[in-house]
């Protein structure tokens, strides 16, 4: 195996093993920043040693053992550490000797609990939304700072600062490494679900850059969602979110044309939708519904996507049911974005004039100022009503607001089509 092959192997191993490595180390040292530093030390050691010694049979166990040794060394070196750290170092030495015969088992013992705790730390509400997303991708997605910055079209130093500040904030707040209970649990879980869905959405419809889709981000979010569903099988909204992402992901191949141009939902070739992902999504939706209780916002959105997934053609779509689901969503989690989406459904079910009436009521909504989809949807409805000149102006306004090059091109083409009518 060449050195480049080994480096590619190390990269693959890191992607797979880093979340549980950091999670396990955080349980031991009780500091997510220190845990990541130790994991990075182990990665550096692998980059130095594996090209000479070869990739070990159990690379994850090797990384964990190396990180634990680095922790012991670090605790011994720093004479300013408190007595608790000395106790942890001794405990690590004892564990290290006891675990030597089967390091894989030692890693796996608390893997599920550790990973769940790490999710709750990375997505802690004490952090800003941007910091939660960056830290989650770094700790649980195994992405480098450069990869995160590239994915969100943000300067690398900005992402680096977010991650450093997030770890400092968690350390200063002494956030415990635990799964919350009681009233705190629902709020904290909501934050975890929000972060996962934000990551997915950025991959599904990129807010900026030259590509409309970033499938790698969607894959990261789906992986995290599936893991969370395994770790929290009695939480309906977890399954609802997984269902929503699975069904959305089923459309990937149909959402872009040969040159990467966007293809909107009603224009997509539905034979290209991934039926396996649709089945997985519908199964997750069924699990969410069977757990009982009032359907949450993610489950309601999944039910909406299921209506599209079950329709073999656009004409078969049950738009009236979609309107009813949006009505329920608007009552449960009211927001201008939900109302905008509801307007589209109303237009499809009851005609463009009915949808435009809702849209016009949103034009002064502060949260939608600068949101390109408002004039985009308004332009579409105006065009259907034959108000072509007004539609063109709305498409041009939407094109000026979007930061995504592919979406801008689509909107400009629609404006040009109006000009030719």
C-alpha positions as CSV (number, residue, x, y, z in Angstrom):
1,X,0.0,0.0,0.0
2,X,1.4,3.4,-1.0
3,X,1.7,6.4,1.3
4,X,-1.2,8.1,-0.5
5,X,-3.3,5.0,-0.1
6,X,-2.6,4.9,3.6
7,X,-3.4,8.6,3.9
8,X,-6.8,8.0,2.2
9,X,-7.4,5.1,4.5
10,X,-6.6,7.2,7.5
11,X,-9.0,9.9,6.3
12,X,-11.8,7.2,5.9
13,X,-11.0,5.8,9.3
14,X,-11.1,9.3,10.9
15,X,-14.5,10.0,9.3
16,X,-15.9,6.8,10.8
17,X,-14.2,6.7,14.2
18,X,-13.8,10.4,15.2
19,X,-17.3,10.9,16.6
20,X,-17.1,7.9,19.0
21,X,-13.5,8.7,19.7
22,X,-14.3,12.2,20.8
23,X,-17.5,11.1,22.6
24,X,-15.6,8.4,24.6
25,X,-12.8,10.8,25.5
26,X,-15.3,13.5,26.5
27,X,-16.8,11.0,29.0
28,X,-13.3,10.4,30.4
29,X,-11.9,14.0,30.6
30,X,-15.2,15.9,30.9
31,X,-14.1,18.6,28.5
32,X,-15.1,18.5,24.8
33,X,-12.3,20.8,23.7
34,X,-9.6,18.7,25.4
35,X,-11.2,15.5,24.0
36,X,-11.0,16.9,20.5
37,X,-7.3,17.9,21.1
38,X,-6.5,14.4,22.3
39,X,-8.3,12.8,19.3
40,X,-6.4,15.1,17.0
41,X,-3.1,14.0,18.7
42,X,-4.1,10.4,18.0
43,X,-4.7,11.3,14.3
44,X,-1.3,13.0,14.0
45,X,0.3,9.9,15.5
46,X,-1.5,7.7,13.0
47,X,-0.3,10.0,10.1
48,X,3.2,9.6,11.4
49,X,3.3,5.9,12.2
50,X,0.9,4.1,9.9
51,X,2.8,4.8,6.7
52,X,5.7,2.9,8.3
53,X,4.0,0.3,10.4
54,X,0.9,-0.2,8.3
55,X,-2.8,0.3,9.2
56,X,-3.6,-1.7,12.3
57,X,-6.2,-4.4,12.3
58,X,-8.4,-2.4,14.7
59,X,-7.7,1.2,13.8
60,X,-10.5,2.6,16.0
61,X,-9.1,0.8,19.0
62,X,-5.6,2.0,18.1
63,X,-6.7,5.6,18.0
64,X,-8.5,5.3,21.3
65,X,-5.5,3.7,23.0
66,X,-3.2,6.4,21.7
67,X,-5.5,9.2,22.8
68,X,-5.8,7.7,26.3
69,X,-2.0,7.5,26.5
70,X,-1.7,11.1,25.4
71,X,-4.3,12.1,28.1
72,X,-2.2,10.4,30.8
73,X,1.0,12.1,29.5
74,X,-0.8,15.5,29.4
75,X,-2.2,15.1,33.0
76,X,1.3,14.1,34.3
77,X,3.0,17.0,32.6
78,X,0.8,19.7,33.8
79,X,1.6,20.1,37.5
80,X,-1.1,22.8,37.8
81,X,-3.9,20.3,37.2
82,X,-6.3,19.7,40.1
83,X,-6.5,16.5,42.1
84,X,-9.4,15.4,40.1
85,X,-7.3,15.2,36.9
86,X,-4.7,13.1,38.8
87,X,-7.5,10.8,39.8
88,X,-8.7,10.6,36.2
89,X,-5.1,9.8,35.0
90,X,-4.8,7.0,37.5
91,X,-8.2,5.7,36.5
92,X,-7.1,5.8,32.8
93,X,-4.0,3.8,33.7
94,X,-6.0,1.2,35.5
95,X,-8.5,1.0,32.6
96,X,-5.8,0.9,30.0
97,X,-4.2,-2.2,31.7
98,X,-7.6,-3.8,32.2
99,X,-8.8,-3.1,28.6
100,X,-5.7,-4.1,26.8
101,X,-6.9,-7.6,25.8
102,X,-10.0,-6.2,24.0
103,X,-9.9,-2.5,23.2
104,X,-12.7,-2.7,20.7
105,X,-15.1,-3.9,23.5
106,X,-13.9,-1.0,25.7
107,X,-14.8,1.5,23.1
108,X,-18.1,0.0,22.3
109,X,-19.3,-0.4,25.9
110,X,-20.6,3.1,26.3
111,X,-20.6,4.2,22.6
112,X,-24.3,4.8,22.2
113,X,-24.6,6.8,25.5
114,X,-21.4,8.7,24.8
115,X,-22.5,9.7,21.3
116,X,-25.9,10.8,22.5
117,X,-24.3,12.9,25.2
118,X,-21.9,14.5,22.6
119,X,-24.9,15.4,20.4
120,X,-26.5,17.2,23.3
121,X,-23.3,19.1,24.1
122,X,-22.5,20.1,20.5
123,X,-26.1,21.3,20.1
124,X,-26.4,23.0,23.5
125,X,-28.8,26.1,23.3
126,X,-26.1,28.2,25.1
127,X,-24.3,28.3,21.8
128,X,-25.4,30.3,18.8
129,X,-27.1,28.5,15.9
130,X,-24.1,28.9,13.7
131,X,-21.7,27.6,16.4
132,X,-23.9,24.6,17.0
133,X,-23.9,23.7,13.3
134,X,-20.1,24.1,13.0
135,X,-19.3,22.2,16.2
136,X,-21.7,19.4,15.3
137,X,-20.1,18.9,11.9
138,X,-16.6,19.1,13.4
139,X,-17.2,16.7,16.3
140,X,-19.9,14.4,14.9
141,X,-19.4,14.7,11.2
142,X,-15.6,14.5,11.2
143,X,-15.3,17.4,8.9
144,X,-12.3,19.7,8.9
145,X,-12.6,23.5,9.5
146,X,-11.8,24.0,5.8
147,X,-14.5,21.5,4.7
148,X,-17.2,23.2,6.9
149,X,-16.2,26.6,5.6
150,X,-16.4,25.4,2.0
151,X,-19.8,23.8,2.5
152,X,-21.3,27.0,3.9
153,X,-19.3,29.4,1.6
154,X,-17.9,31.1,4.7
155,X,-14.3,32.2,5.3
156,X,-12.2,29.5,7.1
157,X,-11.2,31.9,10.0
158,X,-14.9,32.6,10.7
159,X,-15.6,28.9,11.1
160,X,-12.5,28.4,13.2
161,X,-13.5,31.2,15.5
162,X,-17.0,29.8,15.9
163,X,-15.6,26.4,16.9
164,X,-13.0,27.8,19.3
165,X,-15.6,30.1,20.9
166,X,-18.1,27.3,21.2
167,X,-15.7,25.0,23.0
168,X,-14.6,27.9,25.3
169,X,-18.3,28.7,26.1
170,X,-19.1,25.1,26.9
171,X,-16.0,24.8,29.2
172,X,-16.7,28.1,31.0
173,X,-20.4,27.1,31.5
174,X,-19.3,23.7,32.8
175,X,-21.9,22.0,30.7
176,X,-22.2,18.5,32.0
177,X,-21.6,15.5,29.8
178,X,-25.0,14.0,30.1
179,X,-28.4,13.4,28.5
180,X,-30.8,15.9,29.9
181,X,-33.9,14.8,31.8
182,X,-37.2,16.3,32.8
183,X,-38.3,19.6,31.3
184,X,-34.8,20.4,30.0
185,X,-34.9,17.3,27.8
186,X,-37.5,18.5,25.3
187,X,-35.8,21.8,24.8
188,X,-32.4,20.3,24.3
189,X,-33.7,17.6,21.9
190,X,-35.4,20.4,19.9
191,X,-32.0,22.0,19.5
192,X,-30.4,18.8,18.4
193,X,-33.2,18.2,15.8
194,X,-32.9,21.8,14.6
195,X,-29.2,21.6,14.0
196,X,-29.5,18.3,12.1
197,X,-32.2,19.7,9.9
198,X,-30.3,23.0,9.3
199,X,-27.3,20.9,8.1
200,X,-29.6,18.9,5.8
201,X,-31.4,22.0,4.4
202,X,-28.1,23.7,3.6
203,X,-27.2,20.6,1.6
204,X,-30.6,20.3,0.0
205,X,-30.9,23.9,-1.2
206,X,-27.6,25.7,-0.7
207,X,-28.1,29.3,0.4
208,X,-25.0,30.5,-1.5
209,X,-22.3,29.4,-3.9
210,X,-22.3,27.8,-7.4
211,X,-24.1,24.5,-6.6
212,X,-27.8,24.1,-5.7
213,X,-27.2,20.8,-4.0
214,X,-24.5,19.7,-1.6
215,X,-25.2,16.0,-1.1
216,X,-22.4,15.5,1.4
217,X,-24.0,17.7,3.9
218,X,-27.3,15.9,3.5
219,X,-25.6,12.6,4.0
220,X,-24.0,13.9,7.2
221,X,-27.4,15.0,8.5
222,X,-29.1,11.8,7.5
223,X,-26.4,9.7,9.2
224,X,-26.8,11.8,12.4
225,X,-30.6,11.5,12.3
226,X,-30.5,7.8,11.8
227,X,-28.1,7.4,14.7
228,X,-30.3,9.6,16.9
229,X,-33.3,7.5,16.0
230,X,-31.5,4.3,17.1
231,X,-30.5,6.0,20.4
232,X,-33.9,7.6,21.1
233,X,-36.4,5.1,19.6
234,X,-39.3,6.4,21.7
235,X,-39.1,10.0,20.5
236,X,-41.6,10.5,17.7
237,X,-40.1,13.8,16.4
238,X,-36.8,12.1,15.9
239,X,-38.4,9.6,13.6
240,X,-40.4,12.4,12.0
241,X,-37.2,14.3,11.2
242,X,-35.6,11.2,9.7
243,X,-38.7,10.5,7.6
244,X,-38.6,14.1,6.3
245,X,-34.9,13.9,5.3
246,X,-35.2,10.4,3.8
247,X,-38.1,11.5,1.5
248,X,-36.4,14.7,0.5
249,X,-33.2,12.9,-0.2
250,X,-35.0,10.5,-2.5
251,X,-35.3,13.4,-5.0
252,X,-31.6,14.1,-5.4
253,X,-31.1,12.7,-8.8
254,X,-34.2,14.4,-10.2
255,X,-33.6,17.8,-8.6
256,X,-30.8,18.9,-11.0
257,X,-30.3,18.8,-14.7
258,X,-27.2,17.7,-16.7
259,X,-25.5,21.1,-16.1
260,X,-26.5,21.3,-12.4
261,X,-29.4,23.5,-13.1
262,X,-32.3,23.3,-10.6
263,X,-35.4,21.3,-11.5
264,X,-38.5,22.2,-9.4
265,X,-40.7,19.6,-7.8
266,X,-43.5,19.6,-10.3
267,X,-41.1,19.4,-13.3
268,X,-39.1,16.5,-11.9
269,X,-38.9,13.0,-13.5
270,X,-40.4,11.0,-10.7
271,X,-39.1,7.7,-12.1
272,X,-35.7,9.0,-10.9
273,X,-36.8,9.3,-7.3
274,X,-35.1,6.8,-5.1
275,X,-37.8,4.3,-4.0
276,X,-35.6,2.7,-1.3
277,X,-35.3,6.1,0.4
278,X,-39.0,6.7,0.0
279,X,-39.8,3.4,1.7
280,X,-37.4,4.2,4.5
281,X,-39.0,7.6,4.9
282,X,-42.5,6.3,4.9
283,X,-41.5,3.6,7.5
284,X,-40.0,6.2,9.7
285,X,-43.2,8.4,9.4
286,X,-45.3,5.4,10.4
287,X,-43.1,4.8,13.5
288,X,-43.5,8.5,14.5
289,X,-47.3,8.3,14.1
290,X,-47.6,5.0,16.0
291,X,-45.8,6.4,19.0
292,X,-48.9,8.5,19.6
293,X,-49.6,12.0,20.8
294,X,-50.0,15.2,18.9
295,X,-47.9,15.2,15.7
296,X,-44.9,17.5,16.0
297,X,-43.6,19.9,13.3
298,X,-41.1,17.5,11.8
299,X,-43.7,14.7,11.6
300,X,-46.2,17.1,10.0
301,X,-43.6,18.2,7.4
302,X,-42.8,14.5,6.8
303,X,-46.5,13.8,6.2
304,X,-46.5,16.6,3.6
305,X,-43.5,15.2,1.8
306,X,-45.2,11.8,1.9
307,X,-48.1,13.1,-0.1
308,X,-45.7,14.0,-2.9
309,X,-43.8,10.7,-2.6
310,X,-47.1,8.7,-2.9
311,X,-48.2,10.6,-6.1
312,X,-46.9,9.0,-9.3
313,X,-47.6,12.2,-11.2
314,X,-48.0,15.9,-10.1
315,X,-51.7,15.6,-11.0
316,X,-52.2,12.8,-8.5
317,X,-51.0,15.0,-5.6
318,X,-53.5,15.3,-2.8
319,X,-53.2,19.1,-2.4
320,X,-56.2,19.5,-0.1
321,X,-54.6,17.1,2.4
322,X,-51.4,19.1,2.1
323,X,-53.3,22.3,2.9
324,X,-54.8,20.6,5.9
325,X,-51.4,19.5,7.1
326,X,-50.0,23.0,6.6
327,X,-53.0,24.3,8.6
328,X,-52.1,22.0,11.5
329,X,-48.4,23.0,11.2
330,X,-49.3,26.7,11.2
331,X,-51.3,26.3,14.3
332,X,-48.6,24.2,16.1
333,X,-45.5,26.2,14.9
334,X,-46.6,29.5,13.3
335,X,-44.1,31.3,11.2
336,X,-44.0,33.3,8.0
337,X,-42.1,30.5,6.2
338,X,-44.8,28.0,7.0
339,X,-47.4,30.5,5.8
340,X,-45.5,31.0,2.6
341,X,-45.4,27.3,2.0
342,X,-49.1,27.1,2.9
343,X,-49.9,29.7,0.3
344,X,-48.3,27.5,-2.4
345,X,-50.4,24.5,-1.3
346,X,-53.6,26.7,-1.3
347,X,-52.8,27.9,-4.8
348,X,-52.4,24.3,-6.0
349,X,-55.6,23.2,-4.3
350,X,-57.9,26.2,-4.8
351,X,-56.3,28.3,-7.5
352,X,-53.5,30.9,-7.8
353,X,-55.8,33.8,-6.7
354,X,-56.4,32.1,-3.4
355,X,-52.6,31.6,-2.9
356,X,-51.8,35.2,-4.0
357,X,-54.2,36.6,-1.3
358,X,-52.1,34.9,1.4
359,X,-48.8,36.0,-0.2
360,X,-49.9,39.6,-0.4
361,X,-50.5,39.6,3.3
362,X,-46.9,38.5,3.8
363,X,-45.2,41.2,1.8
364,X,-44.7,43.5,4.8
365,X,-43.6,40.7,7.1
366,X,-40.2,41.8,8.6
367,X,-38.9,38.2,8.7
368,X,-39.4,37.8,5.0
369,X,-37.6,41.0,4.0
370,X,-34.8,40.0,1.8
371,X,-36.1,36.4,1.5
372,X,-35.9,35.6,-2.2
373,X,-38.6,32.9,-2.2
374,X,-41.3,35.4,-1.3
375,X,-41.0,37.3,-4.7
376,X,-40.3,34.0,-6.4
377,X,-43.6,32.5,-5.3
378,X,-45.4,35.7,-5.9
379,X,-44.0,35.9,-9.4
380,X,-45.1,32.3,-10.1
381,X,-48.7,33.0,-9.0
382,X,-48.8,36.3,-11.0
383,X,-47.7,34.5,-14.1
384,X,-50.4,31.9,-13.7
385,X,-52.9,34.7,-13.4
386,X,-51.7,36.3,-16.6
387,X,-50.2,39.3,-14.9
388,X,-47.0,38.8,-16.9
389,X,-45.3,42.2,-16.4
390,X,-45.7,42.0,-12.6
391,X,-44.5,38.5,-12.6
392,X,-41.3,39.5,-14.4
393,X,-40.6,42.2,-11.9
394,X,-41.0,39.7,-9.0
395,X,-38.6,37.2,-10.7
396,X,-36.0,39.9,-11.1
397,X,-36.4,40.9,-7.5
398,X,-36.0,37.3,-6.4
399,X,-32.9,36.9,-8.6
400,X,-31.3,40.0,-7.0
401,X,-31.9,38.6,-3.5
402,X,-30.6,35.0,-3.8
403,X,-27.0,34.3,-3.1
404,X,-27.0,31.0,-5.0
405,X,-25.8,31.2,-8.6
406,X,-27.9,28.3,-9.9
407,X,-31.1,29.7,-8.4
408,X,-30.3,33.1,-9.7
409,X,-29.9,31.7,-13.2
410,X,-33.3,29.9,-12.9
411,X,-35.1,33.1,-11.8
412,X,-33.5,35.2,-14.6
413,X,-34.6,32.6,-17.1
414,X,-38.2,32.9,-15.8
415,X,-38.0,36.7,-16.0
416,X,-36.8,36.4,-19.6
417,X,-39.6,34.0,-20.5
418,X,-42.1,36.6,-19.2
419,X,-40.5,39.3,-21.3
420,X,-41.0,37.2,-24.4
421,X,-44.7,36.7,-23.8
